[in-house]
Amino acid sequence: MGDCSFILLSGGIGKRMQVNIPKQFLLLGGKPILVHVLEKIDTIDSIKEIIIPSPKEFIEKTEEIIHNYGFSTPIFCIEGGETRQESVYHALKSARFDQVIVHEAVRPFVTKEEFSHLIECGNESATYGLDIPFTVLEGKNFIENNLVRDQLINIQLPQKFNRKKLLYSHECAREENLEFTEDASLYFHYFKSDIKVLKGSDYNIKITKPVDRKIAEVLYKEYILMEG
Ligand SMILES: C[C@](O)(CO)[C@H](O)COP(=O)(O)O
């Protein structure tokens, strides 16, 4: 299996969570959310380095947490950008391996198996995705367009790409001043095909809003019971 760089996005500042510390540092089961993800990554042999882009003011705290928990995979904390996209771009420039996995620190219920299935996709690009159980239409104050639910997917991280191709698509987007909310859309905009969708899990939630934290605590208790 090919060697991978791992980009762990940790750029939150806690605005949507309405707390004054970034959500990746909030505790879940007594540990920072970020640590739950790092513990899983650290057990995977083909992940050779972890790059964590984060706001300059939180680099020291991130490094301190990493030091306190002690991981064996080399971890590099770098300064992120103004946007999520810019943070991925900076991380891609410092990544060294052919394949790159992108994940968010605020998705702590990702499993080791989910990372392994991505790595098993070899050179193929892949993302996790979920069917949508609700209706999504285009518009804001007025409905402007219908969308066909069966043709939509809720994109979920982690994702994996060929590093050079993802870097190329980021460079094109920068030149054209285009901003995307995640990397499958950005990559697809330039390569048009070639991204496999793996079936995601309802448990792999993104902790964004205050209610997500409550859901995470319930899920965590269930997770602890399952682990015995
Ligand atoms: C990547 C993502 O989690 C897919 O659901 C989402 O687009 C990230 O959005 P954010 O605004 O960067 O939290």
The ligand as a Tripos MOL2 file, in Angstrom:
@<TRIPOS>MOLECULE
LIG
   13    12     1     0     0
SMALL
NO_CHARGES

@<TRIPOS>ATOM
      1 C1        -15.9300   19.1960    4.4100 C.3       1 LIG1
      2 C2        -17.2560   19.2690    5.0670 C.3       1 LIG1
      3 O1        -17.1890   18.7710    6.3900 O.3       1 LIG1
      4 C3        -18.1920   18.3680    4.2950 C.3       1 LIG1
      5 O2        -19.3610   18.1800    4.9650 O.3       1 LIG1
      6 C4        -17.7520   20.6970    5.0940 C.3       1 LIG1
      7 O3        -17.9570   21.1610    3.8180 O.3       1 LIG1
      8 C5        -16.7720   21.5740    5.8730 C.3       1 LIG1
      9 O4        -17.3030   22.8420    6.1020 O.3       1 LIG1
     10 P1        -16.5770   23.8770    7.0790 P.3       1 LIG1
     11 O5        -17.3030   25.1520    6.8440 O.co2     1 LIG1
     12 O6        -15.1350   23.9160    6.6860 O.co2     1 LIG1
     13 O7        -16.7500   23.3760    8.4940 O.co2     1 LIG1
@<TRIPOS>BOND
     1     1     2 1
     2     2     3 1
     3     2     4 1
     4     2     6 1
     5     4     5 1
     6     6     7 1
     7     6     8 1
     8     8     9 1
     9     9    10 1
    10    10    11 2
    11    10    12 1
    12    10    13 1
@<TRIPOS>SUBSTRUCTURE
     1 LIG1         1 GROUP 0 **** ****
